[in-house]
Every structure is written in structure tokens, then in C-alpha cells.
Amino acid sequence: MEEKNFPIDISVKNQQLPEQSIKPIRKPNYWKLGFIVVLLMLVLSIGLLVYFIKSNSNLSKRIAKSVIPDEISITPSAVPSATLQQDVVQGMFVKINPYRLDDEGEQIIATFQINNLNKESNISKVTYWTDKNGACKAKTEKFSEFIKIPASEIEDYVFFQFADDKNHTSEIYASSPNPIFQCGKLTE
């Protein structure tokens, strides 16, 4: 007895009945879900942007309030030193302004205008030196309203110290002629 093996056909066509047809598998629609996620991210980012703008404006308002009030003015002309000396008179005040530049021969001269703001004491002497030459080369003159210094001796600052009739000295003041320096030839 011989057995015959018949090939087994298990294809889909052979197993389906003629009235049945293959229905495609339906994929879920992720487009709507993606749209909702993008919309939520957009709303969240707009909310964060509004929050940061509001907090930034509040911070800038607080900083603006903490700035120096309008009644106080800052002038770059006279800057007292941070350390007081032993024999410094506290009531000696001056105002130093860079006045002008003059072309005197072969040299440019920086002129500083010094106003004595003291009502109690008279300033009799002024000692000045520059940052380029140093305090060892300080010059002392009788006090006058205008002090002339060669511009070639000044790098950035000129330092002034004043003395009254009783030989009391003031604090050390620094002033810069740079606001009046000009490029090119001086005009008349």
C-alpha cells in the first residue's frame, strides 16, 4: 500500500468563500491627534511668551525705580578720592570743569576751570599732577580760576588737591580733559 501525498494548498484564495472578499485594514487617523497636539503646543508657547514679556516689563519698572532720582545730577568733572587723608578739611569743595584747548606755539594746552564752592574758607594753593607723570612730579601754584596743563602730559586724568590759608588740604580730585579733546586742527 502506497500512500500518496497530495500537496496541501493553504492559500487565502482557496480558503475563502466566493462571497467573502478581503477588507483592507483600516488605519487610525493620526492627523486629528497631531493637529490637536500642535494646537496645544502653540497655545502653551504663546502663554509662556506673554508671561515672559510681562515679567520682563515688571522687572524693568522695578529697575527704573531704583535708579538715581531726577533731583540728583551726575557730573563727570570732579571725582573725589575714596580714601580720606589725616589733615583733610571736610568743608573744602571745588568744581572742576575742562574748559578748552589752546594751540600755543608747538604745544596744545588743556585749560581747567576751577570754582571754589567754599563760603567759609579761601583756597590759596593748588597742587596738581597727571596720570602720565605721576604724583612725584606734582606742581604747586597759587590758586587761580584757570589752570593750564600741557595736553602731552595728560593720558586720561589730572589730579588736584587744594590748600586754604591755614594750610589745610582738601581731598584729591580727578578730572579728565577728554570731553573737550577734538580730532584735527583746533578751531578759533
Contacts in CASP RR format, 6 or more apart in sequence:
PFRMAT RR
TARGET T0000
AUTHOR 0000-0000-0000
METHOD contacts of the structure
MODEL  1
MEEKNFPIDISVKNQQLPEQSIKPIRKPNYWKLGFIVVLLMLVLSIGLLV
YFIKSNSNLSKRIAKSVIPDEISITPSAVPSATLQQDVVQGMFVKINPYR
LDDEGEQIIATFQINNLNKESNISKVTYWTDKNGACKAKTEKFSEFIKIP
ASEIEDYVFFQFADDKNHTSEIYASSPNPIFQCGKLTE
12 22 0 8 1.000
16 22 0 8 1.000
68 74 0 8 1.000
75 95 0 8 1.000
76 176 0 8 1.000
76 179 0 8 1.000
77 95 0 8 1.000
77 96 0 8 1.000
77 97 0 8 1.000
77 98 0 8 1.000
77 175 0 8 1.000
78 94 0 8 1.000
78 95 0 8 1.000
78 96 0 8 1.000
78 173 0 8 1.000
78 174 0 8 1.000
78 175 0 8 1.000
79 173 0 8 1.000
79 174 0 8 1.000
79 175 0 8 1.000
80 171 0 8 1.000
80 172 0 8 1.000
80 173 0 8 1.000
81 171 0 8 1.000
81 172 0 8 1.000
81 173 0 8 1.000
81 174 0 8 1.000
84 171 0 8 1.000
85 169 0 8 1.000
85 171 0 8 1.000
87 168 0 8 1.000
87 169 0 8 1.000
88 168 0 8 1.000
88 169 0 8 1.000
88 170 0 8 1.000
88 171 0 8 1.000
89 121 0 8 1.000
89 164 0 8 1.000
89 168 0 8 1.000
89 169 0 8 1.000
89 170 0 8 1.000
91 118 0 8 1.000
91 120 0 8 1.000
91 121 0 8 1.000
92 118 0 8 1.000
92 121 0 8 1.000
92 123 0 8 1.000
92 162 0 8 1.000
92 164 0 8 1.000
92 168 0 8 1.000
92 169 0 8 1.000
92 170 0 8 1.000
92 171 0 8 1.000
93 117 0 8 1.000
93 118 0 8 1.000
93 170 0 8 1.000
94 114 0 8 1.000
94 115 0 8 1.000
94 116 0 8 1.000
94 117 0 8 1.000
94 118 0 8 1.000
94 123 0 8 1.000
94 160 0 8 1.000
94 162 0 8 1.000
94 170 0 8 1.000
94 173 0 8 1.000
95 114 0 8 1.000
95 115 0 8 1.000
95 117 0 8 1.000
96 112 0 8 1.000
96 113 0 8 1.000
96 114 0 8 1.000
96 160 0 8 1.000
96 173 0 8 1.000
96 175 0 8 1.000
97 112 0 8 1.000
97 113 0 8 1.000
97 115 0 8 1.000
97 175 0 8 1.000
98 110 0 8 1.000
98 111 0 8 1.000
98 112 0 8 1.000
98 113 0 8 1.000
98 175 0 8 1.000
98 176 0 8 1.000
98 177 0 8 1.000
98 178 0 8 1.000
98 179 0 8 1.000
98 180 0 8 1.000
99 111 0 8 1.000
99 112 0 8 1.000
99 113 0 8 1.000
99 146 0 8 1.000
99 180 0 8 1.000
100 111 0 8 1.000
100 180 0 8 1.000
101 108 0 8 1.000
101 109 0 8 1.000
101 110 0 8 1.000
101 111 0 8 1.000
101 151 0 8 1.000
101 177 0 8 1.000
101 180 0 8 1.000
101 181 0 8 1.000
101 182 0 8 1.000
101 186 0 8 1.000
102 108 0 8 1.000
102 109 0 8 1.000
102 111 0 8 1.000
102 148 0 8 1.000
102 186 0 8 1.000
103 109 0 8 1.000
103 186 0 8 1.000
107 150 0 8 1.000
107 151 0 8 1.000
107 152 0 8 1.000
108 150 0 8 1.000
108 151 0 8 1.000
108 152 0 8 1.000
108 186 0 8 1.000
109 148 0 8 1.000
109 149 0 8 1.000
109 150 0 8 1.000
109 151 0 8 1.000
110 148 0 8 1.000
110 149 0 8 1.000
110 150 0 8 1.000
110 151 0 8 1.000
110 154 0 8 1.000
110 158 0 8 1.000
110 177 0 8 1.000
110 180 0 8 1.000
111 146 0 8 1.000
111 147 0 8 1.000
111 148 0 8 1.000
111 149 0 8 1.000
112 146 0 8 1.000
112 147 0 8 1.000
112 149 0 8 1.000
112 158 0 8 1.000
112 160 0 8 1.000
112 175 0 8 1.000
112 177 0 8 1.000
113 145 0 8 1.000
113 146 0 8 1.000
114 126 0 8 1.000
114 143 0 8 1.000
114 144 0 8 1.000
114 145 0 8 1.000
114 146 0 8 1.000
114 147 0 8 1.000
114 160 0 8 1.000
115 145 0 8 1.000
116 122 0 8 1.000
116 123 0 8 1.000
116 143 0 8 1.000
118 164 0 8 1.000
121 164 0 8 1.000
121 165 0 8 1.000
121 166 0 8 1.000
121 168 0 8 1.000
122 164 0 8 1.000
122 165 0 8 1.000
123 143 0 8 1.000
123 162 0 8 1.000
123 163 0 8 1.000
123 164 0 8 1.000
123 170 0 8 1.000
124 142 0 8 1.000
124 143 0 8 1.000
124 163 0 8 1.000
124 164 0 8 1.000
124 165 0 8 1.000
125 140 0 8 1.000
125 141 0 8 1.000
125 142 0 8 1.000
125 143 0 8 1.000
125 162 0 8 1.000
125 163 0 8 1.000
126 140 0 8 1.000
126 141 0 8 1.000
126 142 0 8 1.000
126 143 0 8 1.000
126 144 0 8 1.000
126 147 0 8 1.000
126 160 0 8 1.000
126 161 0 8 1.000
126 162 0 8 1.000
126 163 0 8 1.000
127 138 0 8 1.000
127 139 0 8 1.000
127 140 0 8 1.000
127 160 0 8 1.000
127 161 0 8 1.000
127 162 0 8 1.000
127 163 0 8 1.000
128 138 0 8 1.000
128 139 0 8 1.000
128 141 0 8 1.000
128 147 0 8 1.000
128 149 0 8 1.000
128 158 0 8 1.000
128 159 0 8 1.000
128 160 0 8 1.000
128 161 0 8 1.000
129 135 0 8 1.000
129 137 0 8 1.000
129 138 0 8 1.000
129 139 0 8 1.000
129 158 0 8 1.000
129 159 0 8 1.000
130 149 0 8 1.000
130 153 0 8 1.000
130 154 0 8 1.000
130 155 0 8 1.000
130 157 0 8 1.000
130 158 0 8 1.000
130 159 0 8 1.000
131 154 0 8 1.000
131 155 0 8 1.000
131 156 0 8 1.000
131 157 0 8 1.000
131 158 0 8 1.000
131 159 0 8 1.000
132 153 0 8 1.000
132 154 0 8 1.000
132 155 0 8 1.000
133 153 0 8 1.000
135 159 0 8 1.000
141 147 0 8 1.000
143 162 0 8 1.000
147 160 0 8 1.000
149 158 0 8 1.000
151 177 0 8 1.000
151 181 0 8 1.000
154 177 0 8 1.000
156 176 0 8 1.000
156 178 0 8 1.000
157 174 0 8 1.000
157 175 0 8 1.000
157 176 0 8 1.000
158 174 0 8 1.000
158 175 0 8 1.000
158 176 0 8 1.000
158 177 0 8 1.000
159 172 0 8 1.000
159 173 0 8 1.000
159 174 0 8 1.000
160 172 0 8 1.000
160 173 0 8 1.000
160 174 0 8 1.000
160 175 0 8 1.000
161 169 0 8 1.000
161 170 0 8 1.000
161 171 0 8 1.000
161 172 0 8 1.000
161 173 0 8 1.000
162 169 0 8 1.000
162 170 0 8 1.000
163 169 0 8 1.000
163 170 0 8 1.000
END
